[in-house]
């Protein structure tokens, strides 16, 4: 049996932060803070807002805000057009915040990788771990 082209994989990275959800939410939704831990952007926390993330590597991601539940859930498209199918990505990133006794649990899921996008999938997994480490530094400074 062949795998269907609609079958997709997700990268899921989870991390505990010793900060309240309100502080993490600001870092996820304020453009100047997003730039510090993720990428340059023209983000606005409005459903339907189209924006770009500009990577230091020269790539531009086309995004659109899909879901906003303040201090709980943020989701947006994360699309990268590339002539090689292995890197032509149409995905959705969802941030889910859950308060804990010691701070906040953040779950990041990037869904939409095809089975043939192994390198992009692996890169995303490593990338999100690095982004969340930077986010922790930003949160510590943003007090």
ZADREN-11837 format. One record per atom (N, C-alpha, C): residue number from 1; residue in one letter; atom name; x, z, y. Coordinates in steps of 0.05 Angstrom, whole numbers. Layout:
BEGIN
<i NUM, aa a, at CA, xx X, zz Z, yy Y>
...
This chain:
BEGIN
<i 1, aa x, at N, xx 16, zz 0, yy -24>
<i 1, aa x, at CA, xx 0, zz 0, yy 0>
<i 1, aa x, at C, xx 17, zz 0, yy 25>
<i 2, aa x, at N, xx 9, zz -15, yy 45>
<i 2, aa x, at CA, xx 23, zz -16, yy 70>
<i 2, aa x, at C, xx 13, zz 6, yy 89>
<i 3, aa x, at N, xx 31, zz 16, yy 106>
<i 3, aa x, at CA, xx 21, zz 35, yy 126>
<i 3, aa x, at C, xx 6, zz 19, yy 148>
<i 4, aa x, at N, xx -15, zz 30, yy 157>
<i 4, aa x, at CA, xx -30, zz 17, yy 178>
<i 4, aa x, at C, xx -16, zz 20, yy 205>
<i 5, aa x, at N, xx -20, zz 0, yy 222>
<i 5, aa x, at CA, xx -7, zz 1, yy 248>
<i 5, aa x, at C, xx -19, zz 23, yy 266>
<i 6, aa x, at N, xx -42, zz 34, yy 259>
<i 6, aa x, at CA, xx -54, zz 55, yy 275>
<i 6, aa x, at C, xx -43, zz 83, yy 267>
<i 7, aa x, at N, xx -28, zz 84, yy 246>
<i 7, aa x, at CA, xx -16, zz 110, yy 238>
<i 7, aa x, at C, xx 5, zz 118, yy 258>
<i 8, aa x, at N, xx 3, zz 142, yy 269>
<i 8, aa x, at CA, xx 23, zz 151, yy 288>
<i 8, aa x, at C, xx 34, zz 179, yy 281>
<i 9, aa x, at N, xx 57, zz 185, yy 293>
<i 9, aa x, at CA, xx 70, zz 211, yy 289>
<i 9, aa x, at C, xx 71, zz 225, yy 315>
<i 10, aa x, at N, xx 74, zz 252, yy 314>
<i 10, aa x, at CA, xx 76, zz 268, yy 338>
<i 10, aa x, at C, xx 101, zz 285, yy 337>
<i 11, aa x, at N, xx 113, zz 288, yy 361>
<i 11, aa x, at CA, xx 134, zz 308, yy 364>
<i 11, aa x, at C, xx 121, zz 333, yy 376>
<i 12, aa x, at N, xx 126, zz 356, yy 363>
<i 12, aa x, at CA, xx 115, zz 381, yy 373>
<i 12, aa x, at C, xx 139, zz 400, yy 376>
<i 13, aa x, at N, xx 141, zz 411, yy 400>
<i 13, aa x, at CA, xx 161, zz 431, yy 406>
<i 13, aa x, at C, xx 147, zz 455, yy 419>
<i 14, aa x, at N, xx 154, zz 479, yy 409>
<i 14, aa x, at CA, xx 141, zz 503, yy 419>
<i 14, aa x, at C, xx 162, zz 523, yy 428>
<i 15, aa x, at N, xx 155, zz 538, yy 448>
<i 15, aa x, at CA, xx 175, zz 557, yy 459>
<i 15, aa x, at C, xx 160, zz 580, yy 472>
<i 16, aa x, at N, xx 171, zz 604, yy 469>
<i 16, aa x, at CA, xx 161, zz 628, yy 482>
<i 16, aa x, at C, xx 176, zz 631, yy 509>
<i 17, aa x, at N, xx 161, zz 637, yy 530>
<i 17, aa x, at CA, xx 173, zz 642, yy 556>
<i 17, aa x, at C, xx 166, zz 670, yy 565>
<i 18, aa x, at N, xx 185, zz 684, yy 577>
<i 18, aa x, at CA, xx 180, zz 711, yy 587>
<i 18, aa x, at C, xx 168, zz 710, yy 615>
<i 19, aa x, at N, xx 150, zz 691, yy 620>
<i 19, aa x, at CA, xx 138, zz 688, yy 646>
<i 19, aa x, at C, xx 108, zz 684, yy 643>
<i 20, aa x, at N, xx 92, zz 691, yy 663>
<i 20, aa x, at CA, xx 64, zz 688, yy 662>
<i 20, aa x, at C, xx 56, zz 658, yy 663>
<i 21, aa x, at N, xx 33, zz 652, yy 652>
<i 21, aa x, at CA, xx 23, zz 624, yy 651>
<i 21, aa x, at C, xx 22, zz 612, yy 679>
<i 22, aa x, at N, xx 15, zz 628, yy 699>
<i 22, aa x, at CA, xx 13, zz 617, yy 727>
<i 22, aa x, at C, xx 39, zz 605, yy 736>
<i 23, aa x, at N, xx 61, zz 618, yy 730>
<i 23, aa x, at CA, xx 87, zz 608, yy 738>
<i 23, aa x, at C, xx 95, zz 583, yy 723>
<i 24, aa x, at N, xx 89, zz 582, yy 697>
<i 24, aa x, at CA, xx 95, zz 558, yy 682>
<i 24, aa x, at C, xx 77, zz 535, yy 691>
<i 25, aa x, at N, xx 52, zz 541, yy 697>
<i 25, aa x, at CA, xx 34, zz 520, yy 707>
<i 25, aa x, at C, xx 44, zz 507, yy 732>
<i 26, aa x, at N, xx 55, zz 523, yy 751>
<i 26, aa x, at CA, xx 66, zz 512, yy 775>
<i 26, aa x, at C, xx 89, zz 493, yy 769>
<i 27, aa x, at N, xx 106, zz 501, yy 750>
<i 27, aa x, at CA, xx 129, zz 484, yy 743>
<i 27, aa x, at C, xx 120, zz 458, yy 729>
<i 28, aa x, at N, xx 96, zz 458, yy 716>
<i 28, aa x, at CA, xx 86, zz 435, yy 703>
<i 28, aa x, at C, xx 71, zz 416, yy 722>
<i 29, aa x, at N, xx 63, zz 426, yy 745>
<i 29, aa x, at CA, xx 45, zz 411, yy 762>
<i 29, aa x, at C, xx 55, zz 407, yy 791>
<i 30, aa x, at N, xx 77, zz 419, yy 799>
<i 30, aa x, at CA, xx 87, zz 414, yy 826>
<i 30, aa x, at C, xx 111, zz 395, yy 825>
<i 31, aa x, at N, xx 108, zz 372, yy 839>
<i 31, aa x, at CA, xx 128, zz 351, yy 836>
<i 31, aa x, at C, xx 157, zz 360, yy 840>
<i 32, aa x, at N, xx 162, zz 377, yy 860>
<i 32, aa x, at CA, xx 190, zz 385, yy 865>
<i 32, aa x, at C, xx 201, zz 402, yy 842>
<i 33, aa x, at N, xx 184, zz 417, yy 828>
<i 33, aa x, at CA, xx 192, zz 433, yy 805>
<i 33, aa x, at C, xx 194, zz 415, yy 780>
<i 34, aa x, at N, xx 176, zz 396, yy 777>
<i 34, aa x, at CA, xx 177, zz 377, yy 754>
<i 34, aa x, at C, xx 204, zz 362, yy 755>
<i 35, aa x, at N, xx 212, zz 355, yy 779>
<i 35, aa x, at CA, xx 238, zz 340, yy 782>
<i 35, aa x, at C, xx 261, zz 357, yy 773>
<i 36, aa x, at N, xx 260, zz 383, yy 777>
<i 36, aa x, at CA, xx 282, zz 401, yy 769>
<i 36, aa x, at C, xx 286, zz 403, yy 739>
<i 37, aa x, at N, xx 264, zz 402, yy 724>
<i 37, aa x, at CA, xx 267, zz 406, yy 695>
<i 37, aa x, at C, xx 261, zz 381, yy 678>
<i 38, aa x, at N, xx 247, zz 361, yy 690>
<i 38, aa x, at CA, xx 239, zz 338, yy 674>
<i 38, aa x, at C, xx 251, zz 312, yy 687>
<i 39, aa x, at N, xx 238, zz 301, yy 707>
<i 39, aa x, at CA, xx 247, zz 276, yy 719>
<i 39, aa x, at C, xx 235, zz 274, yy 747>
<i 40, aa x, at N, xx 247, zz 256, yy 763>
<i 40, aa x, at CA, xx 235, zz 249, yy 789>
<i 40, aa x, at C, xx 207, zz 238, yy 784>
<i 41, aa x, at N, xx 189, zz 243, yy 803>
<i 41, aa x, at CA, xx 161, zz 236, yy 797>
<i 41, aa x, at C, xx 145, zz 234, yy 823>
<i 42, aa x, at N, xx 120, zz 223, yy 820>
<i 42, aa x, at CA, xx 101, zz 224, yy 842>
<i 42, aa x, at C, xx 74, zz 235, yy 830>
<i 43, aa x, at N, xx 77, zz 257, yy 815>
<i 43, aa x, at CA, xx 55, zz 270, yy 802>
<i 43, aa x, at C, xx 36, zz 283, yy 822>
<i 44, aa x, at N, xx 10, zz 282, yy 816>
<i 44, aa x, at CA, xx -11, zz 298, yy 829>
<i 44, aa x, at C, xx -29, zz 309, yy 808>
<i 45, aa x, at N, xx -37, zz 334, yy 809>
<i 45, aa x, at CA, xx -53, zz 346, yy 788>
<i 45, aa x, at C, xx -83, zz 338, yy 790>
<i 46, aa x, at N, xx -88, zz 312, yy 789>
<i 46, aa x, at CA, xx -115, zz 301, yy 790>
<i 46, aa x, at C, xx -120, zz 283, yy 766>
<i 47, aa x, at N, xx -142, zz 288, yy 751>
<i 47, aa x, at CA, xx -148, zz 270, yy 729>
<i 47, aa x, at C, xx -152, zz 242, yy 739>
<i 48, aa x, at N, xx -139, zz 223, yy 725>
<i 48, aa x, at CA, xx -140, zz 195, yy 733>
<i 48, aa x, at C, xx -117, zz 186, yy 751>
<i 49, aa x, at N, xx -102, zz 205, yy 762>
<i 49, aa x, at CA, xx -79, zz 198, yy 779>
<i 49, aa x, at C, xx -58, zz 184, yy 762>
<i 50, aa x, at N, xx -49, zz 161, yy 771>
<i 50, aa x, at CA, xx -27, zz 146, yy 758>
<i 50, aa x, at C, xx -1, zz 153, yy 773>
<i 51, aa x, at N, xx 19, zz 158, yy 757>
<i 51, aa x, at CA, xx 45, zz 165, yy 769>
<i 51, aa x, at C, xx 68, zz 155, yy 751>
<i 52, aa x, at N, xx 92, zz 157, yy 761>
<i 52, aa x, at CA, xx 116, zz 149, yy 746>
<i 52, aa x, at C, xx 134, zz 173, yy 743>
<i 53, aa x, at N, xx 148, zz 173, yy 721>
<i 53, aa x, at CA, xx 171, zz 191, yy 716>
<i 53, aa x, at C, xx 195, zz 173, yy 715>
<i 54, aa x, at N, xx 216, zz 180, yy 731>
<i 54, aa x, at CA, xx 240, zz 163, yy 732>
<i 54, aa x, at C, xx 263, zz 178, yy 721>
<i 55, aa x, at N, xx 273, zz 168, yy 698>
<i 55, aa x, at CA, xx 295, zz 182, yy 684>
<i 55, aa x, at C, xx 322, zz 176, yy 696>
<i 56, aa x, at N, xx 341, zz 195, yy 693>
<i 56, aa x, at CA, xx 368, zz 191, yy 702>
<i 56, aa x, at C, xx 381, zz 167, yy 688>
<i 57, aa x, at N, xx 371, zz 159, yy 665>
<i 57, aa x, at CA, xx 381, zz 137, yy 649>
<i 57, aa x, at C, xx 371, zz 110, yy 660>
<i 58, aa x, at N, xx 355, zz 110, yy 681>
<i 58, aa x, at CA, xx 346, zz 86, yy 693>
<i 58, aa x, at C, xx 318, zz 76, yy 685>
<i 59, aa x, at N, xx 307, zz 89, yy 665>
<i 59, aa x, at CA, xx 280, zz 81, yy 655>
<i 59, aa x, at C, xx 258, zz 93, yy 672>
<i 60, aa x, at N, xx 235, zz 78, yy 672>
<i 60, aa x, at CA, xx 212, zz 88, yy 687>
<i 60, aa x, at C, xx 189, zz 90, yy 667>
<i 61, aa x, at N, xx 176, zz 113, yy 666>
<i 61, aa x, at CA, xx 153, zz 118, yy 649>
<i 61, aa x, at C, xx 128, zz 115, yy 666>
<i 62, aa x, at N, xx 108, zz 101, yy 655>
<i 62, aa x, at CA, xx 82, zz 98, yy 668>
<i 62, aa x, at C, xx 64, zz 119, yy 656>
<i 63, aa x, at N, xx 52, zz 135, yy 674>
<i 63, aa x, at CA, xx 36, zz 157, yy 665>
<i 63, aa x, at C, xx 9, zz 158, yy 680>
<i 64, aa x, at N, xx -11, zz 171, yy 667>
<i 64, aa x, at CA, xx -37, zz 176, yy 679>
<i 64, aa x, at C, xx -46, zz 203, yy 670>
<i 65, aa x, at N, xx -55, zz 220, yy 689>
<i 65, aa x, at CA, xx -65, zz 246, yy 682>
<i 65, aa x, at C, xx -92, zz 243, yy 667>
<i 66, aa x, at N, xx -94, zz 255, yy 643>
<i 66, aa x, at CA, xx -118, zz 254, yy 627>
<i 66, aa x, at C, xx -134, zz 280, yy 627>
<i 67, aa x, at N, xx -120, zz 302, yy 626>
<i 67, aa x, at CA, xx -134, zz 328, yy 624>
<i 67, aa x, at C, xx -120, zz 349, yy 641>
<i 68, aa x, at N, xx -136, zz 365, yy 655>
<i 68, aa x, at CA, xx -126, zz 388, yy 669>
<i 68, aa x, at C, xx -145, zz 411, yy 666>
<i 69, aa x, at N, xx -135, zz 432, yy 654>
<i 69, aa x, at CA, xx -149, zz 458, yy 652>
<i 69, aa x, at C, xx -128, zz 478, yy 663>
<i 70, aa x, at N, xx -131, zz 485, yy 689>
<i 70, aa x, at CA, xx -110, zz 502, yy 701>
<i 70, aa x, at C, xx -101, zz 526, yy 685>
<i 71, aa x, at N, xx -75, zz 528, yy 683>
<i 71, aa x, at CA, xx -61, zz 549, yy 668>
<i 71, aa x, at C, xx -66, zz 549, yy 638>
<i 72, aa x, at N, xx -78, zz 527, yy 628>
<i 72, aa x, at CA, xx -84, zz 525, yy 599>
<i 72, aa x, at C, xx -74, zz 499, yy 587>
<i 73, aa x, at N, xx -83, zz 476, yy 597>
<i 73, aa x, at CA, xx -77, zz 450, yy 585>
<i 73, aa x, at C, xx -72, zz 429, yy 606>
<i 74, aa x, at N, xx -51, zz 413, yy 601>
<i 74, aa x, at CA, xx -45, zz 389, yy 618>
<i 74, aa x, at C, xx -38, zz 367, yy 599>
<i 75, aa x, at N, xx -51, zz 344, yy 602>
<i 75, aa x, at CA, xx -44, zz 321, yy 585>
<i 75, aa x, at C, xx -42, zz 296, yy 603>
<i 76, aa x, at N, xx -22, zz 279, yy 597>
<i 76, aa x, at CA, xx -19, zz 253, yy 610>
<i 76, aa x, at C, xx -6, zz 233, yy 592>
<i 77, aa x, at N, xx -12, zz 208, yy 598>
<i 77, aa x, at CA, xx 1, zz 186, yy 582>
<i 77, aa x, at C, xx 30, zz 186, yy 589>
<i 78, aa x, at N, xx 46, zz 176, yy 570>
<i 78, aa x, at CA, xx 75, zz 175, yy 573>
<i 78, aa x, at C, xx 82, zz 148, yy 560>
<i 79, aa x, at N, xx 81, zz 127, yy 576>
<i 79, aa x, at CA, xx 85, zz 100, yy 566>
<i 79, aa x, at C, xx 111, zz 88, yy 577>
<i 80, aa x, at N, xx 125, zz 75, yy 558>
<i 80, aa x, at CA, xx 150, zz 62, yy 565>
<i 80, aa x, at C, xx 149, zz 34, yy 554>
<i 81, aa x, at N, xx 148, zz 14, yy 572>
<i 81, aa x, at CA, xx 148, zz -14, yy 563>
<i 81, aa x, at C, xx 176, zz -23, yy 557>
<i 82, aa x, at N, xx 179, zz -35, yy 533>
<i 82, aa x, at CA, xx 206, zz -45, yy 525>
<i 82, aa x, at C, xx 201, zz -70, yy 507>
<i 83, aa x, at N, xx 219, zz -89, yy 510>
<i 83, aa x, at CA, xx 215, zz -114, yy 494>
<i 83, aa x, at C, xx 220, zz -109, yy 464>
<i 84, aa x, at N, xx 235, zz -88, yy 457>
<i 84, aa x, at CA, xx 239, zz -81, yy 429>
<i 84, aa x, at C, xx 217, zz -62, yy 420>
<i 85, aa x, at N, xx 203, zz -69, yy 399>
<i 85, aa x, at CA, xx 180, zz -53, yy 389>
<i 85, aa x, at C, xx 189, zz -25, yy 383>
<i 86, aa x, at N, xx 213, zz -21, yy 374>
<i 86, aa x, at CA, xx 223, zz 6, yy 367>
<i 86, aa x, at C, xx 223, zz 25, yy 391>
<i 87, aa x, at N, xx 223, zz 14, yy 415>
<i 87, aa x, at CA, xx 224, zz 31, yy 439>
<i 87, aa x, at C, xx 200, zz 27, yy 458>
<i 88, aa x, at N, xx 182, zz 9, yy 451>
<i 88, aa x, at CA, xx 158, zz 4, yy 467>
<i 88, aa x, at C, xx 138, zz 25, yy 459>
<i 89, aa x, at N, xx 135, zz 45, yy 477>
<i 89, aa x, at CA, xx 120, zz 69, yy 470>
<i 89, aa x, at C, xx 95, zz 73, yy 487>
<i 90, aa x, at N, xx 73, zz 78, yy 473>
<i 90, aa x, at CA, xx 48, zz 86, yy 486>
<i 90, aa x, at C, xx 41, zz 112, yy 474>
<i 91, aa x, at N, xx 45, zz 134, yy 489>
<i 91, aa x, at CA, xx 40, zz 160, yy 478>
<i 91, aa x, at C, xx 26, zz 178, yy 498>
<i 92, aa x, at N, xx 18, zz 202, yy 488>
<i 92, aa x, at CA, xx 5, zz 222, yy 505>
<i 92, aa x, at C, xx 20, zz 248, yy 501>
<i 93, aa x, at N, xx 27, zz 261, yy 523>
<i 93, aa x, at CA, xx 40, zz 287, yy 522>
<i 93, aa x, at C, xx 19, zz 308, yy 531>
<i 94, aa x, at N, xx 17, zz 329, yy 514>
<i 94, aa x, at CA, xx -1, zz 351, yy 520>
<i 94, aa x, at C, xx 14, zz 377, yy 521>
<i 95, aa x, at N, xx 11, zz 391, yy 543>
<i 95, aa x, at CA, xx 23, zz 418, yy 546>
<i 95, aa x, at C, xx 0, zz 438, yy 543>
<i 96, aa x, at N, xx 4, zz 458, yy 525>
<i 96, aa x, at CA, xx -16, zz 478, yy 520>
<i 96, aa x, at C, xx -3, zz 506, yy 524>
<i 97, aa x, at N, xx -15, zz 521, yy 543>
<i 97, aa x, at CA, xx -4, zz 548, yy 549>
<i 97, aa x, at C, xx -22, zz 569, yy 537>
<i 98, aa x, at N, xx -10, zz 588, yy 524>
<i 98, aa x, at CA, xx -25, zz 611, yy 512>
<i 98, aa x, at C, xx -12, zz 637, yy 520>
<i 99, aa x, at N, xx -25, zz 654, yy 536>
<i 99, aa x, at CA, xx -13, zz 680, yy 543>
<i 99, aa x, at C, xx -7, zz 696, yy 518>
<i 100, aa x, at N, xx 15, zz 710, yy 519>
<i 100, aa x, at CA, xx 23, zz 729, yy 498>
<i 100, aa x, at C, xx 29, zz 756, yy 511>
<i 101, aa x, at N, xx 34, zz 775, yy 494>
<i 101, aa x, at CA, xx 41, zz 802, yy 505>
<i 101, aa x, at C, xx 67, zz 802, yy 521>
<i 102, aa x, at N, xx 85, zz 784, yy 514>
<i 102, aa x, at CA, xx 111, zz 784, yy 528>
<i 102, aa x, at C, xx 114, zz 761, yy 548>
<i 103, aa x, at N, xx 93, zz 745, yy 552>
<i 103, aa x, at CA, xx 95, zz 723, yy 571>
<i 103, aa x, at C, xx 75, zz 700, yy 564>
<i 104, aa x, at N, xx 86, zz 677, yy 557>
<i 104, aa x, at CA, xx 70, zz 654, yy 551>
<i 104, aa x, at C, xx 82, zz 637, yy 529>
<i 105, aa x, at N, xx 65, zz 628, yy 511>
<i 105, aa x, at CA, xx 74, zz 609, yy 490>
<i 105, aa x, at C, xx 67, zz 581, yy 501>
<i 106, aa x, at N, xx 86, zz 563, yy 501>
<i 106, aa x, at CA, xx 82, zz 535, yy 510>
<i 106, aa x, at C, xx 85, zz 517, yy 486>
<i 107, aa x, at N, xx 65, zz 501, yy 481>
<i 107, aa x, at CA, xx 66, zz 480, yy 460>
<i 107, aa x, at C, xx 65, zz 453, yy 473>
<i 108, aa x, at N, xx 85, zz 436, yy 467>
<i 108, aa x, at CA, xx 87, zz 409, yy 478>
<i 108, aa x, at C, xx 84, zz 390, yy 454>
<i 109, aa x, at N, xx 64, zz 372, yy 456>
<i 109, aa x, at CA, xx 60, zz 352, yy 435>
<i 109, aa x, at C, xx 61, zz 325, yy 448>
<i 110, aa x, at N, xx 78, zz 308, yy 438>
<i 110, aa x, at CA, xx 79, zz 280, yy 446>
<i 110, aa x, at C, xx 69, zz 263, yy 422>
<i 111, aa x, at N, xx 45, zz 252, yy 425>
<i 111, aa x, at CA, xx 33, zz 237, yy 403>
<i 111, aa x, at C, xx 33, zz 207, yy 409>
<i 112, aa x, at N, xx 37, zz 191, yy 388>
<i 112, aa x, at CA, xx 35, zz 162, yy 391>
<i 112, aa x, at C, xx 59, zz 146, yy 380>
<i 113, aa x, at N, xx 77, zz 159, yy 366>
<i 113, aa x, at CA, xx 100, zz 145, yy 355>
<i 113, aa x, at C, xx 92, zz 130, yy 330>
<i 114, aa x, at N, xx 99, zz 104, yy 328>
<i 114, aa x, at CA, xx 93, zz 90, yy 303>
<i 114, aa x, at C, xx 114, zz 97, yy 282>
<i 115, aa x, at N, xx 109, zz 93, yy 257>
<i 115, aa x, at CA, xx 129, zz 99, yy 236>
<i 115, aa x, at C, xx 155, zz 84, yy 240>
<i 116, aa x, at N, xx 155, zz 62, yy 254>
<i 116, aa x, at CA, xx 179, zz 46, yy 257>
<i 116, aa x, at C, xx 196, zz 55, yy 281>
<i 117, aa x, at N, xx 186, zz 75, yy 296>
<i 117, aa x, at CA, xx 200, zz 84, yy 320>
<i 117, aa x, at C, xx 216, zz 110, yy 314>
<i 118, aa x, at N, xx 232, zz 109, yy 293>
<i 118, aa x, at CA, xx 247, zz 133, yy 284>
<i 118, aa x, at C, xx 267, zz 142, yy 305>
<i 119, aa x, at N, xx 281, zz 123, yy 318>
<i 119, aa x, at CA, xx 301, zz 131, yy 338>
<i 119, aa x, at C, xx 287, zz 143, yy 363>
<i 120, aa x, at N, xx 265, zz 131, yy 372>
<i 120, aa x, at CA, xx 251, zz 142, yy 395>
<i 120, aa x, at C, xx 239, zz 169, yy 389>
<i 121, aa x, at N, xx 229, zz 172, yy 364>
<i 121, aa x, at CA, xx 217, zz 197, yy 355>
<i 121, aa x, at C, xx 239, zz 219, yy 355>
<i 122, aa x, at N, xx 262, zz 213, yy 344>
<i 122, aa x, at CA, xx 284, zz 233, yy 343>
<i 122, aa x, at C, xx 294, zz 239, yy 371>
<i 123, aa x, at N, xx 295, zz 219, yy 388>
<i 123, aa x, at CA, xx 304, zz 223, yy 416>
<i 123, aa x, at C, xx 285, zz 241, yy 431>
<i 124, aa x, at N, xx 259, zz 237, yy 426>
<i 124, aa x, at CA, xx 238, zz 253, yy 440>
<i 124, aa x, at C, xx 240, zz 282, yy 431>
<i 125, aa x, at N, xx 245, zz 287, yy 405>
<i 125, aa x, at CA, xx 247, zz 314, yy 395>
<i 125, aa x, at C, xx 270, zz 329, yy 408>
<i 126, aa x, at N, xx 294, zz 316, yy 409>
<i 126, aa x, at CA, xx 317, zz 328, yy 422>
<i 126, aa x, at C, xx 312, zz 331, yy 452>
<i 127, aa x, at N, xx 300, zz 310, yy 464>
<i 127, aa x, at CA, xx 295, zz 310, yy 493>
<i 127, aa x, at C, xx 277, zz 333, yy 502>
<i 128, aa x, at N, xx 255, zz 338, yy 487>
<i 128, aa x, at CA, xx 237, zz 359, yy 495>
<i 128, aa x, at C, xx 250, zz 387, yy 492>
<i 129, aa x, at N, xx 268, zz 390, yy 472>
<i 129, aa x, at CA, xx 282, zz 416, yy 470>
<i 129, aa x, at C, xx 300, zz 420, yy 495>
<i 130, aa x, at N, xx 313, zz 399, yy 504>
<i 130, aa x, at CA, xx 330, zz 401, yy 528>
<i 130, aa x, at C, xx 313, zz 406, yy 553>
<i 131, aa x, at N, xx 291, zz 391, yy 555>
<i 131, aa x, at CA, xx 273, zz 395, yy 578>
<i 131, aa x, at C, xx 263, zz 424, yy 580>
<i 132, aa x, at N, xx 255, zz 435, yy 557>
<i 132, aa x, at CA, xx 245, zz 462, yy 557>
<i 132, aa x, at C, xx 266, zz 483, yy 564>
<i 133, aa x, at N, xx 291, zz 477, yy 556>
<i 133, aa x, at CA, xx 313, zz 495, yy 563>
<i 133, aa x, at C, xx 317, zz 494, yy 593>
<i 134, aa x, at N, xx 315, zz 470, yy 605>
<i 134, aa x, at CA, xx 317, zz 468, yy 634>
<i 134, aa x, at C, xx 293, zz 482, yy 648>
<i 135, aa x, at N, xx 270, zz 479, yy 636>
<i 135, aa x, at CA, xx 246, zz 492, yy 647>
<i 135, aa x, at C, xx 250, zz 522, yy 649>
<i 136, aa x, at N, xx 262, zz 534, yy 628>
<i 136, aa x, at CA, xx 267, zz 562, yy 628>
<i 136, aa x, at C, xx 285, zz 570, yy 651>
<i 137, aa x, at N, xx 305, zz 554, yy 657>
<i 137, aa x, at CA, xx 323, zz 559, yy 679>
<i 137, aa x, at C, xx 308, zz 558, yy 706>
<i 138, aa x, at N, xx 291, zz 537, yy 709>
<i 138, aa x, at CA, xx 276, zz 534, yy 733>
<i 138, aa x, at C, xx 257, zz 558, yy 737>
<i 139, aa x, at N, xx 244, zz 566, yy 716>
<i 139, aa x, at CA, xx 225, zz 589, yy 718>
<i 139, aa x, at C, xx 240, zz 614, yy 726>
<i 140, aa x, at N, xx 264, zz 618, yy 716>
<i 140, aa x, at CA, xx 279, zz 643, yy 722>
<i 140, aa x, at C, xx 286, zz 643, yy 752>
<i 141, aa x, at N, xx 293, zz 619, yy 763>
<i 141, aa x, at CA, xx 300, zz 617, yy 791>
<i 141, aa x, at C, xx 275, zz 618, yy 810>
<i 142, aa x, at N, xx 253, zz 608, yy 800>
<i 142, aa x, at CA, xx 229, zz 604, yy 817>
<i 142, aa x, at C, xx 215, zz 630, yy 823>
<i 143, aa x, at N, xx 222, zz 652, yy 810>
<i 143, aa x, at CA, xx 210, zz 678, yy 813>
<i 143, aa x, at C, xx 190, zz 681, yy 833>
